[in-house]
């Protein structure tokens, strides 16, 4: 189908599935929102604010206003990865708006990083608090000058939802930073143990050789990661990122090992024996690398679901086996919950699905938390000297305050259980589409994992483009995966809109 025919077909489909054109949602007072007519608004189940009843696409995306603004932006900023120019003052709840008045149901949510919807009133209230103002205008160097209330902020927010067994936190600025600092902690932990404990001083040889990037001061250790995994784009994290070459080209990298992540076959109940064998082989490969790799691993880092690499899943049995083999060989287990954390899988932390007999050694977080860092429990993971794990800001009190408000809202509205229920509803609807159009919804995965759902489509990029023309913003990952990343306030009514659009897409080819 030519591009022109595709556009004409998409526009016709839009008229068939979209609600009548709606007034753009206005962020502001409740009284202002109530001025919309009943036919153009729908009450959120969680907040006293209005959402559109459905998407409304008025122009091509980008439209004329967006194109002009993008051209202006391109003079000073690289716009080649731009997905959609956004008007955040008009975006609300589960809906994202652009300068041309297009309003889309957003099931991509800023790459899985918006937990409670756009312009959430509870977060707006938190943003106007004295604590927030103080944190923003007096942003402290937390390692040197933490605010007097910093312990209270941590205990009532970040640590209130700490994974079981992990009662300490190192705060950071982004997901990549969280993983980088977790890796540093692992290296220091391992070398400290090899020296004989935290009270053993560094030798003069170690200090001198470290300044020349040589051993013994610069350790000859590694972090084991998995093929098709993603852990960030900084130097250490990038060396464990294996999802796409474009992330790594031209960048010096460490000689660190990678193991095969199990490639499961779907439906799972029809391939149980094959999948169990694949997971056993992956664990055997991990153990071989831990014991034979020429740069010894001191930690294994793994995502509960490989997100950027194609939404690849493994069973709880695999992760329990991974915990067993790392403990067997005295290697730390770092669980990267940057994308899976904060409720999206129907548990606050995705690794809670695994029923581990022993908790991970570190859990990194960011995205929906709106802040970043890593949790840990073993005091030995705190470096034996000050300034070894340090930077100017070491996180951001303003973002920690935002996470505290998010935590309170998640608990107040029981959004983790809500996401589990809505995810089951959505997955059932998608199973119906997969049965009806098996070639278009391949390898449907994420059953029982909240709204963290994905499927493969042979024309994935075209699929995403048509979805946008029909009023739904969706993301992709890997080579062919369509990944759903709704917000925690996503409801059954939104799932129905989404499923209706998905069916229209595959019947338009």
Secondary structure, 3 states (H helix, E strand, C coil): CCHHHHHHHHHHHHHHHCCCCCCCCCCCCHHHHCCCCHHHCEECCCCCCEECCCCECCCCCCCHHHHHHHHHHHCCCCCCCCCCCCCCCCCEECEEECCCCCEEEECCHHHHCCCCCECCHHHHHHHCCHHHHHHHHCCCCHHHHCCCCHHHHHHCCHHHHCCCCCCEEEEECCHHHHHHHHHHHHHHHHHHHHHCCCCCCCCHHHHHHHCCCCCCCCCCCEEEEECCCCCCCCHHHHHCCCCCHHHCCCCCCCCCCEECCCCCCCCHHHCHHHHHHHHHHHHHHHHHHHHHCCCCEEEEEEECCECCCCCECCCHHHHHHHHHHHHHCCCEEEEECCCCCCCCCCCCCHHHHHCCCCCCCEEEECHHHCCEEEEECCHHHCCCCCCCCCCCCCCCHHHHHHHHHHHHHHHHCCHHHHHHHHHHHHHHHHHHHHHHCCCCCEEEECCCCCCCEEEECCCHHHHHHHHHHCCEECEEECCCEEEECCCCCCCHHHHHHHHHHHHHHHCCC
